[in-house]
Amino acid sequence: MMHGIWQACWPALLYGLIVDLSCALCRGRGALAGTAAGALVSIPVFGWLYRQKAHKAARFCLRDGICCAFVGIGFCLIVNTLIRLSPLPAYFTGFASVAGQIYGPSLLFQAVAVGAVIPTAEELVFRGLGFKALRRRYPFWVAACLSAAVFGVYHGNVLQAVYGFIMGIVLAWEAEVKETVRAPIVTHMAANITSVLATAFFIP
């Protein structure tokens, strides 16, 4: 069991180390810039590792991409609304400071960093490597819950952990059904872009 958990954790730990180093090097440019730079460096690294583990090329067409995008949009709107209506934001305020770092830069930079670069890196790490490693050892629900828990905890505050855990289950299911990391990447991108646009235009 411990070996399986380590297989899910080491990609997240390595990714966190790369991002932390990038944030240290980009100090003064903002946390989002440092995180995006770390994610950009991580994509080829974890992309190569993912390709070493992927034994077959799964089919992923335009219709699949559109369906995954709609899942991401719907998930973001529904789950974030439920969290906002719950008592959680009143008890756990840690996300407020994080939100300022995420949504502080220009809308274009948010769209590129939060909507494209970071989701790609995170999906390669958490679903492409972490979930797949667990799935080789455990049934789907065990692997999905463990990888989702790691994904949630990685975000570092309760609200994002709750959102990340639920989203991690959905993303793991897509990786399972479609047999490619491209499905959760598209869903994650769509969810993040929806969050960026909703925050910019609809949330006071």
N, C-alpha and C positions, 0 to 999 in steps of 0.2 A: 504493500500500500504506500509506504513512504517513498519508494522508488518512483511509483507512478505520480505521486504529488510533486516530486522533484522534477519530473519530466514536464509537468505543467508550469512549474515556477521558474525554472532557469531561463527560459526565453524572456519572461517578464522582468526578471532581475537584470539580465544583460541589457534589455531595452531601457530600463530605468537608469542604469549606469550611463548609457550613451546619452540619454536625455539630460541627466544631471550634469554631465561633463559639458554638454553643449550649452546648457543654461549658464554654467559658470563662465564659459568662454564668451557668451553673448551678454554678459551682465551689463546693464545699462540700456539694452535694447528692448527689454520687456520679457516677461516669462513666456508669452505665447511665441515670440520670435525664437527664443532658445529651444522651446519644445518642438516647434516646427522644424528647426534646423536639425535637431537630434533625430526626428522622425524621418527627415529626408535622407540623412546618412544611413539610417537603419533599413530603409526599404530595400536597397540592393543586397545588404547583408542577409536579412531574414528572407528575402525573396530567393536568394541562392540556396539557403538552408531548406526552405519549403520545397523547392524543385528537387532537391536531393531525396526528399521523403515522398514526394508525389509519384506514384507508380503508374498512373495513367492520366491521359488528358481528357477531362470531362467536357461534355458539350455544354456551352453556355451561350444562348442566342440572345438577340435583342429583346424578344418577348420575356425571357427570363429576367433580363436586366430591368425592364419596365415594371414587372411584378415585384421584384425585390425593392425597387425604388418606392413603390406605393406602400409596401410593408414598412419601410423606414419612415416615411412621412406619417402614416397612420400611427405607428408605434410612438413616435416622438410626441405627437399631439395628444394622444390618449393618456399615455403614462405620465407625461409631465403635468397635464391637467389634473390627474388624480393625485399626484404628489403635492401640487400647489394647493389643492382643496383639503388635503389631509393636515393633521396637526404637526407633521414632521418639520416643516420649515420653521415653526415657532420654537421648537426644541433644539434643532440642530442648525446652527447659523454659519457653519464653516464654509458653505458654498458661496456665501455673499462675497467674500474676498476673492475667491477663485473666479467668480462671474465677472468681477471687475477686470481681471487679467485677461479673460477670454474675450469679452465683448468690448474691451477698451479700444483696441486698434481699429483701423479703417475697415469698412464693410468688405472691401475687396480682399484685404489681407485675411480677414476672418474666413471668407469663403474659400480661399486657397488653402490656408493652414488647417482650420478646423473642419472644413468641408471636404478636403481631398487628401492632403498629405498625411495628417495624423491618423485618420481612419484607415488608410492603406497600411501604414506601419503597424497599427494596433491589431488589425485583422491577421496580418502575417504572423504576428507574435502570438496572439491569444487563440485564434481559431486554426490558422495554418500550421502552427507548431504545437502549442499547448493542448488544445482540444484533440487534435489528431493523435498525439502521443498517448493521451489518456484513453482515447477510443480504441486503440489497439489492445488495451488491457482490460477495459471495463465496459459494461453495457452503456447504451447511449445516455440514459438519465444520470448515471453516476458521473460519467465523463463531462456531460453538459453542466451539471451543477458544480462540480469541482472547478472547471475552467471558468465558469461564470463568477464563482466566488473570488477567484484570483483576480479576474477582470474588475470586479466591483471594488475589492480592497485596494487595488492598484491606484484607483482614483483619489483615495486619501480623505474623503469626507463622507458623511452618512448619506446625504441626499444623492450624490453621484454613485455611491456604492449600491444603494437600493435600485436606482435606475439602471446602473451597469449590470447588476446581477440579473434583473429581468431581461434586459436586452441581450445579455450573454447567452441566455437560454435560447432565445429566438435565433440569434446568429449561429449558435452551434447546430440548431435544427436545420438551418439553411445549408450549412457546410456539410451536414450529414446527408441531406436529401439530394443536393446538387453535386456533391463530391468534388467541389472546387471552392477555393477561398474567394473567388471572384464574387460569388453570391453575397456573402456577408460584407464584403467590401462595399458593394453598391448600396446595400441596405444601410450600412453605417454612414456612408457618405450622405445619403438622402436624409437620414435622421438628423445628422449634424447641421446640414444646410438649412433644413426646416427650423431647427433651433435658432440658428443665426438670424434668419429672416424674421422669425416670430419675435425674437428679442428686439430686433432693430425697429420693427414697424408696428407691433401690436402690444408688447408688454411695457408698461410704464416704468 
